Amino acid sequence: MQDNEIVDLYWARNEDAIVQTDSKYGSYCRKIAINIVTSPEDTEECVSDTWMSAWNTMPEERPAMLAPYLAAIIRNHALTLYRKHHSQKRGAGQTALALDELFEVAGGSSTEEMVDMSLLSEHINRFLSELTPHDRIAFVRRYFYVDSLADIAGALSMSESAVKSLLFRLRQKLKDHLIREGYEL
Amino acid sequence: MNGNDLMTALSGLDLGYIDEAALELHGKPQVKSESGHETARRTKVTGFRRYLPIVLPAAAAILLTVAVAMPMILRMYKGGLSSSTAPKSDSTGSAEAPALDSGMPFDEEETAGYSEQAAEAEVSEAFMPEDAVSDSAEEVAKSAWSLTSATYFDGCLIIQADGMLPADPGELAYSISEGEETVLAEGVLGDVLINEEPLTLDLTSLELPPGSYTLTIGDESIDFTVQDAPRE
Protein backbone atom coordinates (compact mmCIF):
# COMPACT_ATOMS: atom_id res chain seq x y z
CA MET A 1 0.00 0.00 0.00
CA GLN A 2 1.27 3.48 -0.86
CA ASP A 3 2.07 5.96 1.93
CA ASN A 4 -0.66 8.39 0.87
CA GLU A 5 -3.23 5.57 1.02
CA ILE A 6 -2.12 4.71 4.56
CA VAL A 7 -2.35 8.38 5.54
CA ASP A 8 -5.84 8.47 4.02
CA LEU A 9 -6.79 5.60 6.34
CA TYR A 10 -5.55 7.60 9.33
CA TRP A 11 -7.54 10.58 8.19
CA ALA A 12 -10.63 8.40 7.74
CA ARG A 13 -10.09 7.09 11.29
CA ASN A 14 -9.90 3.59 9.88
CA GLU A 15 -8.07 1.26 12.29
CA ASP A 16 -6.66 -0.64 9.34
CA ALA A 17 -4.22 2.27 9.12
CA ILE A 18 -2.25 0.83 12.05
CA VAL A 19 -2.28 -2.68 10.56
CA GLN A 20 -0.97 -1.34 7.26
CA THR A 21 1.63 0.82 8.99
CA ASP A 22 2.87 -2.10 11.05
CA SER A 23 2.98 -4.26 7.95
CA LYS A 24 5.00 -1.76 5.94
CA TYR A 25 7.13 0.01 8.54
CA GLY A 26 6.95 -2.25 11.60
CA SER A 27 10.39 -3.77 11.13
CA TYR A 28 11.91 -0.39 10.28
CA CYS A 29 10.53 1.18 13.47
CA ARG A 30 11.52 -1.81 15.59
CA LYS A 31 15.09 -1.51 14.29
CA ILE A 32 15.24 2.13 15.42
CA ALA A 33 13.76 1.38 18.82
CA ILE A 34 15.91 -1.66 19.60
CA ASN A 35 19.05 0.30 18.70
CA ILE A 36 18.18 2.69 21.53
CA VAL A 37 16.40 0.66 24.18
CA THR A 38 17.98 -2.75 23.34
CA SER A 39 15.29 -4.87 24.99
CA PRO A 40 12.56 -6.51 22.85
CA GLU A 41 9.90 -5.71 25.47
CA ASP A 42 10.81 -2.02 25.53
CA THR A 43 10.92 -2.07 21.74
CA GLU A 44 7.35 -3.35 21.54
CA GLU A 45 6.27 -0.71 24.03
CA CYS A 46 7.84 1.98 21.84
CA VAL A 47 6.15 0.57 18.75
CA SER A 48 2.73 0.60 20.43
CA ASP A 49 3.30 4.17 21.61
CA THR A 50 4.35 5.16 18.11
CA TRP A 51 1.20 3.76 16.48
CA MET A 52 -0.82 5.58 19.13
CA SER A 53 1.03 8.84 18.46
CA ALA A 54 0.58 8.43 14.73
CA TRP A 55 -3.14 7.79 15.27
CA ASN A 56 -3.43 10.91 17.43
CA THR A 57 -1.36 13.27 15.29
CA MET A 58 -2.30 12.20 11.80
CA PRO A 59 -5.61 13.99 11.34
CA GLU A 60 -3.84 17.29 11.94
CA GLU A 61 -0.71 16.39 10.02
CA ARG A 62 -0.31 14.88 6.60
CA PRO A 63 3.33 13.76 6.31
CA ALA A 64 4.72 13.66 2.82
CA MET A 65 7.08 10.86 3.83
CA LEU A 66 5.63 8.41 6.30
CA ALA A 67 8.78 6.44 7.12
CA PRO A 68 10.92 9.31 8.51
CA TYR A 69 7.83 10.75 10.19
CA LEU A 70 7.35 7.49 12.09
CA ALA A 71 11.11 7.25 12.66
CA ALA A 72 11.16 10.59 14.46
CA ILE A 73 8.20 9.57 16.63
CA ILE A 74 9.59 6.20 17.66
CA ARG A 75 13.01 7.66 18.28
CA ASN A 76 11.47 10.12 20.75
CA HIS A 77 9.58 7.35 22.53
CA ALA A 78 12.68 5.18 22.67
CA LEU A 79 14.84 8.00 24.04
CA THR A 80 12.21 8.79 26.66
CA LEU A 81 12.12 5.16 27.75
CA TYR A 82 15.89 4.94 27.70
CA ARG A 83 16.18 8.01 29.93
CA LYS A 84 13.54 6.61 32.27
CA HIS A 85 15.59 3.44 32.71
CA HIS A 86 18.92 5.25 32.95
CA SER A 87 18.05 8.35 34.96
CA GLN A 88 21.09 7.99 37.21
CA LYS A 89 23.66 6.79 34.73
CA ARG A 90 23.90 6.50 30.97
CA GLY A 91 23.91 2.74 30.93
CA ALA A 92 25.48 0.58 28.26
CA GLY A 93 24.93 -0.07 24.58
CA GLN A 94 25.03 2.09 21.48
CA THR A 95 22.84 4.83 22.96
CA ALA A 96 25.26 5.43 25.80
CA LEU A 97 28.19 5.48 23.38
CA ALA A 98 26.43 7.86 21.00
CA LEU A 99 25.48 10.10 23.92
CA ASP A 100 29.07 10.13 25.14
CA GLU A 101 30.15 11.20 21.69
CA LEU A 102 27.57 13.98 21.60
CA PHE A 103 28.71 15.12 25.03
CA GLU A 104 32.09 15.72 23.39
CA VAL A 105 30.35 18.31 21.22
CA ALA A 106 28.39 19.88 24.06
CA GLY A 107 29.27 19.06 27.64
CA GLY A 108 27.38 21.71 29.53
CA SER A 109 24.51 21.28 31.95
CA SER A 110 20.89 21.38 30.80
CA THR A 111 20.01 23.62 33.70
CA GLU A 112 22.38 26.40 32.64
CA GLU A 113 20.20 27.56 29.81
CA MET A 114 16.89 26.77 28.22
CA VAL A 115 17.59 25.28 24.86
CA ASP A 116 15.18 25.98 22.05
CA MET A 117 14.98 22.49 20.59
CA SER A 118 13.35 23.47 17.32
CA LEU A 119 16.02 26.12 16.75
CA LEU A 120 18.76 23.64 17.61
CA SER A 121 17.21 21.13 15.17
CA GLU A 122 17.22 23.85 12.54
CA HIS A 123 20.92 24.52 13.12
CA ILE A 124 21.74 20.83 12.95
CA ASN A 125 19.78 20.57 9.69
CA ARG A 126 21.76 23.49 8.29
CA PHE A 127 24.98 21.79 9.34
CA LEU A 128 23.89 18.57 7.63
CA SER A 129 23.00 20.43 4.43
CA GLU A 130 26.68 21.42 4.13
CA LEU A 131 27.91 17.83 4.26
CA THR A 132 28.33 15.39 1.41
CA PRO A 133 25.57 12.74 1.26
CA HIS A 134 28.11 10.11 2.34
CA ASP A 135 29.15 12.02 5.46
CA ARG A 136 25.58 13.00 6.20
CA ILE A 137 24.40 9.39 6.07
CA ALA A 138 27.17 8.37 8.45
CA PHE A 139 26.20 11.12 10.88
CA VAL A 140 22.45 10.45 10.73
CA ARG A 141 22.93 6.71 11.08
CA ARG A 142 25.05 7.16 14.16
CA TYR A 143 23.22 9.93 15.99
CA PHE A 144 19.65 9.61 14.74
CA TYR A 145 19.36 5.85 14.22
CA VAL A 146 21.99 5.09 16.89
CA ASP A 147 23.47 2.45 14.60
CA SER A 148 26.64 0.67 15.68
CA LEU A 149 29.93 1.56 14.04
CA ALA A 150 30.02 -1.93 12.54
CA ASP A 151 26.62 -1.49 10.88
CA ILE A 152 27.58 1.91 9.49
CA ALA A 153 30.89 0.55 8.26
CA GLY A 154 29.05 -2.27 6.49
CA ALA A 155 26.49 0.06 4.94
CA LEU A 156 29.09 2.52 3.69
CA SER A 157 31.72 -0.09 2.73
CA MET A 158 34.24 1.38 5.14
CA SER A 159 36.29 0.00 8.00
CA GLU A 160 35.10 0.63 11.52
CA SER A 161 38.15 2.74 12.30
CA ALA A 162 37.50 4.87 9.21
CA VAL A 163 33.90 5.42 10.37
CA LYS A 164 35.14 6.31 13.83
CA SER A 165 37.55 8.93 12.54
CA LEU A 166 34.94 10.28 10.10
CA LEU A 167 32.45 10.73 12.94
CA PHE A 168 35.12 12.41 15.06
CA ARG A 169 35.75 14.95 12.28
CA LEU A 170 32.01 15.49 11.84
CA ARG A 171 31.53 16.15 15.55
CA GLN A 172 34.31 18.72 15.44
CA LYS A 173 32.62 20.35 12.45
CA LEU A 174 29.27 20.35 14.26
CA LYS A 175 30.86 21.94 17.30
CA ASP A 176 32.44 24.67 15.15
CA HIS A 177 29.14 25.17 13.37
CA LEU A 178 27.18 25.54 16.61
CA ILE A 179 29.77 27.94 18.04
CA ARG A 180 29.45 30.05 14.89
CA GLU A 181 25.67 30.01 15.43
CA GLY A 182 26.22 31.55 18.86
CA TYR A 183 26.03 28.54 21.18
CA GLU A 184 28.39 28.45 24.13
CA LEU A 185 29.74 24.91 24.26
CA MET B 1 23.42 22.67 26.40
CA ASN B 2 24.76 19.15 26.40
CA GLY B 3 24.75 15.88 24.51
CA ASN B 4 21.26 15.03 25.74
CA ASP B 5 19.92 18.22 24.16
CA LEU B 6 21.68 17.38 20.90
CA MET B 7 20.26 13.87 21.00
CA THR B 8 16.76 15.26 21.53
CA ALA B 9 17.16 17.94 18.88
CA LEU B 10 18.20 15.29 16.37
CA SER B 11 14.61 14.01 16.41
CA GLY B 12 13.74 17.22 14.59
CA LEU B 13 15.93 16.39 11.64
CA ASP B 14 14.70 17.13 8.17
CA LEU B 15 12.61 14.13 7.06
CA GLY B 16 14.64 13.98 3.85
CA TYR B 17 17.87 13.37 5.76
CA ILE B 18 16.21 10.68 7.88
CA ASP B 19 14.92 9.01 4.76
CA GLU B 20 18.20 9.36 2.91
CA ALA B 21 20.05 7.41 5.57
CA ALA B 22 17.27 4.86 5.99
CA LEU B 23 16.70 3.66 2.45
CA GLU B 24 18.28 0.31 3.07
CA LEU B 25 16.26 -0.11 6.26
CA HIS B 26 12.80 0.31 4.86
CA GLY B 27 13.35 0.29 1.11
CA LYS B 28 13.79 -3.46 0.97
CA PRO B 29 12.27 -6.53 2.60
CA GLN B 30 13.55 -6.92 6.13
CA VAL B 31 14.57 -10.07 7.88
CA LYS B 32 15.08 -10.34 11.58
CA SER B 33 18.31 -11.99 12.63
CA GLU B 34 18.79 -14.03 15.77
CA SER B 35 20.21 -11.06 17.61
CA GLY B 36 17.00 -9.16 17.01
CA HIS B 37 18.61 -6.80 14.54
CA GLU B 38 17.32 -6.70 11.05
CA THR B 39 19.27 -6.78 7.90
CA ALA B 40 18.21 -6.15 4.36
CA ARG B 41 17.46 -9.38 2.60
CA ARG B 42 18.91 -9.84 -0.82
CA THR B 43 16.14 -9.56 -3.32
CA LYS B 44 16.28 -12.75 -5.32
CA VAL B 45 14.68 -13.26 -8.68
CA THR B 46 12.74 -16.43 -8.38
CA GLY B 47 10.53 -18.65 -10.49
CA PHE B 48 10.39 -18.52 -14.25
CA ARG B 49 12.03 -15.08 -14.41
CA ARG B 50 15.21 -16.58 -12.99
CA TYR B 51 15.52 -18.85 -15.98
CA LEU B 52 14.57 -16.31 -18.64
CA PRO B 53 18.20 -15.43 -19.37
CA ILE B 54 18.78 -19.13 -20.03
CA VAL B 55 15.55 -20.04 -21.76
CA LEU B 56 15.57 -17.19 -24.27
CA PRO B 57 19.11 -17.79 -25.60
CA ALA B 58 18.37 -21.52 -25.57
CA ALA B 59 15.29 -21.04 -27.74
CA ALA B 60 17.25 -18.81 -30.11
CA ALA B 61 20.08 -21.33 -30.29
CA ILE B 62 17.68 -24.19 -31.06
CA LEU B 63 16.08 -22.21 -33.87
CA LEU B 64 19.52 -21.36 -35.29
CA THR B 65 20.65 -24.96 -35.01
CA VAL B 66 17.59 -26.19 -36.87
CA ALA B 67 17.96 -23.54 -39.54
CA VAL B 68 21.69 -24.07 -40.09
CA ALA B 69 22.23 -27.72 -39.29
CA MET B 70 19.22 -29.29 -40.98
CA PRO B 71 20.38 -28.66 -44.56
CA MET B 72 23.83 -29.99 -43.58
CA ILE B 73 22.34 -33.11 -42.03
CA LEU B 74 20.22 -33.68 -45.10
CA ARG B 75 23.25 -33.28 -47.34
CA MET B 76 25.25 -35.68 -45.16
CA TYR B 77 22.42 -38.19 -45.27
CA LYS B 78 22.22 -37.99 -49.05
CA GLY B 79 26.03 -38.24 -49.28
CA GLY B 80 25.95 -41.31 -47.06
CA LEU B 81 23.43 -43.00 -49.33
CA SER B 82 25.47 -42.45 -52.45
CA SER B 83 28.80 -43.46 -50.87
CA SER B 84 27.33 -46.67 -49.49
CA THR B 85 26.70 -47.84 -53.05
CA ALA B 86 30.31 -47.19 -54.08
CA PRO B 87 32.79 -50.09 -54.19
CA LYS B 88 34.36 -50.71 -50.80
CA SER B 89 38.10 -50.67 -50.26
CA ASP B 90 40.03 -53.68 -49.00
CA SER B 91 41.27 -51.87 -45.98
CA THR B 92 38.21 -52.84 -43.99
CA GLY B 93 39.56 -56.36 -43.53
CA SER B 94 38.05 -59.79 -43.64
CA ALA B 95 34.71 -58.84 -42.16
CA GLU B 96 33.77 -57.31 -45.48
CA ALA B 97 34.65 -60.36 -47.53
CA PRO B 98 31.57 -62.50 -46.85
CA ALA B 99 29.25 -59.72 -48.02
CA LEU B 100 31.20 -59.25 -51.20
CA ASP B 101 31.27 -62.96 -51.82
CA SER B 102 27.77 -63.69 -50.75
CA GLY B 103 26.40 -63.76 -54.22
CA MET B 104 23.26 -61.90 -53.15
CA PRO B 105 21.17 -60.10 -55.73
CA PHE B 106 22.21 -56.42 -56.17
CA ASP B 107 19.27 -54.94 -54.24
CA GLU B 108 19.81 -57.14 -51.25
CA GLU B 109 23.51 -56.46 -51.34
CA GLU B 110 22.88 -52.70 -51.41
CA THR B 111 20.50 -52.89 -48.44
CA ALA B 112 22.95 -54.98 -46.50
CA GLY B 113 25.61 -52.37 -47.28
CA TYR B 114 23.97 -49.81 -44.95
CA SER B 115 24.23 -52.01 -41.88
CA GLU B 116 27.66 -53.21 -42.91
CA GLN B 117 28.85 -49.63 -43.06
CA ALA B 118 28.16 -49.23 -39.36
CA ALA B 119 29.74 -52.58 -38.64
CA GLU B 120 32.80 -51.57 -40.64
CA ALA B 121 33.75 -48.84 -38.17
CA GLU B 122 33.47 -51.19 -35.21
CA VAL B 123 35.40 -53.95 -36.96
CA SER B 124 38.12 -51.64 -38.16
CA GLU B 125 38.51 -50.25 -34.64
CA ALA B 126 38.58 -53.76 -33.26
CA PHE B 127 41.59 -54.56 -35.44
CA MET B 128 43.41 -51.30 -34.56
CA PRO B 129 45.85 -51.05 -31.66
CA GLU B 130 44.28 -49.59 -28.46
CA ASP B 131 46.33 -46.37 -28.58
CA ALA B 132 45.34 -45.80 -32.16
CA VAL B 133 41.67 -46.22 -31.26
CA SER B 134 41.85 -43.72 -28.43
CA ASP B 135 43.89 -41.31 -30.55
CA SER B 136 41.38 -41.42 -33.32
CA ALA B 137 38.51 -40.98 -30.80
CA GLU B 138 40.26 -37.94 -29.39
CA GLU B 139 40.78 -36.55 -32.85
CA VAL B 140 37.10 -36.99 -33.56
CA ALA B 141 36.24 -35.33 -30.23
CA LYS B 142 38.65 -32.49 -30.91
CA SER B 143 37.45 -31.86 -34.39
CA ALA B 144 33.77 -32.29 -33.53
CA TRP B 145 33.31 -29.19 -31.37
CA SER B 146 35.01 -26.32 -29.62
CA LEU B 147 34.08 -23.82 -26.90
CA THR B 148 33.54 -20.31 -28.19
CA SER B 149 32.22 -18.35 -25.22
CA ALA B 150 31.25 -18.75 -21.57
CA THR B 151 29.11 -16.23 -19.73
CA TYR B 152 28.51 -16.35 -15.99
CA PHE B 153 25.20 -15.00 -14.76
CA ASP B 154 23.52 -15.44 -11.38
CA GLY B 155 25.29 -18.68 -10.57
CA CYS B 156 24.84 -20.18 -14.04
CA LEU B 157 27.49 -20.54 -16.71
CA ILE B 158 26.12 -20.36 -20.24
CA ILE B 159 28.47 -21.87 -22.78
CA GLN B 160 28.41 -21.50 -26.53
CA ALA B 161 30.11 -24.22 -28.53
CA ASP B 162 30.85 -24.62 -32.21
CA GLY B 163 30.15 -27.92 -33.89
CA MET B 164 28.24 -30.98 -32.82
CA LEU B 165 28.49 -31.92 -29.16
CA PRO B 166 28.52 -35.60 -28.22
CA ALA B 167 25.10 -37.21 -27.94
CA ASP B 168 25.37 -37.24 -24.16
CA PRO B 169 27.39 -34.19 -23.05
CA GLY B 170 26.59 -35.06 -19.44
CA GLU B 171 29.29 -37.74 -19.59
CA LEU B 172 32.06 -35.32 -20.52
CA ALA B 173 34.62 -34.59 -17.85
CA TYR B 174 34.83 -30.98 -16.71
CA SER B 175 36.75 -28.86 -14.26
CA ILE B 176 36.59 -25.29 -13.00
CA SER B 177 39.88 -23.77 -11.96
CA GLU B 178 41.13 -20.49 -10.71
CA GLY B 179 44.60 -19.65 -11.98
CA GLU B 180 46.67 -22.48 -13.31
CA GLU B 181 46.55 -24.93 -10.46
CA THR B 182 43.64 -24.29 -8.11
CA VAL B 183 40.89 -26.65 -9.16
CA LEU B 184 37.62 -25.56 -7.58
CA ALA B 185 35.39 -28.29 -8.99
CA GLU B 186 35.65 -31.26 -11.27
CA GLY B 187 33.56 -34.19 -12.32
CA VAL B 188 31.24 -34.93 -15.19
CA LEU B 189 29.03 -32.33 -16.76
CA GLY B 190 25.96 -34.31 -15.76
CA ASP B 191 26.57 -33.20 -12.17
CA VAL B 192 26.01 -29.55 -12.97
CA LEU B 193 24.29 -29.56 -16.34
CA ILE B 194 20.88 -27.90 -16.34
CA ASN B 195 20.49 -27.29 -20.04
CA GLU B 196 22.11 -28.79 -23.13
CA GLU B 197 21.36 -26.13 -25.74
CA PRO B 198 23.06 -23.89 -24.98
CA LEU B 199 25.17 -25.78 -22.49
CA THR B 200 24.27 -24.30 -19.12
CA LEU B 201 25.94 -25.29 -15.88
CA ASP B 202 24.57 -24.56 -12.43
CA LEU B 203 27.55 -23.36 -10.40
CA THR B 204 25.61 -21.75 -7.57
CA SER B 205 26.97 -24.25 -5.06
CA LEU B 206 30.52 -23.01 -5.75
CA GLU B 207 29.58 -19.45 -4.73
CA LEU B 208 32.31 -18.11 -6.96
CA PRO B 209 33.59 -14.71 -5.84
CA PRO B 210 34.28 -12.11 -8.56
CA GLY B 211 37.31 -13.05 -10.62
CA SER B 212 38.56 -14.97 -13.64
CA TYR B 213 38.20 -18.72 -13.95
CA THR B 214 38.83 -21.41 -16.49
CA LEU B 215 36.34 -24.02 -17.54
CA THR B 216 37.76 -27.17 -19.08
CA ILE B 217 35.54 -29.70 -20.84
CA GLY B 218 37.45 -32.65 -22.23
CA ASP B 219 40.40 -31.03 -23.99
CA GLU B 220 38.65 -27.73 -24.54
CA SER B 221 39.20 -24.82 -22.20
CA ILE B 222 37.69 -21.38 -22.01
CA ASP B 223 38.04 -18.52 -19.57
CA PHE B 224 35.11 -16.77 -17.96
CA THR B 225 34.68 -13.90 -15.55
CA VAL B 226 32.46 -13.57 -12.51
CA GLN B 227 31.48 -9.95 -12.15
CA ASP B 228 30.62 -8.11 -8.94
CA ALA B 229 26.94 -8.58 -8.11
CA PRO B 230 25.08 -5.31 -8.75
CA ARG B 231 24.26 -3.53 -5.53
CA GLU B 232 20.54 -3.49 -4.66
Interface residues (C-beta under 8 A of the other chain):
Chain A: K24 Y25 S27 Y28 R30 K31 I34 P40 T43 P63 A64 M65 A67 P68 Y69 A71 A72 R75 N76 L79 R83 A98 L99 D100 E101 L102 F103 E104 V105 A106 G107 G108 S109 S110 E112 E113 V115 M117 S118 L120 S121 E122 I124 N125 L128 P133 R136 I137 V140 R141 Y143 F144 Y145 D151 A155 Y183 E184 L185
Chain B: M1 N2 G3 N4 D5 L6 M7 T8 A9 L10 S11 G12 L13 D14 L15 G16 Y17 I18 D19 E20 A21 A22 E24 L25 H26 Q30 K32 G36 H37 E38
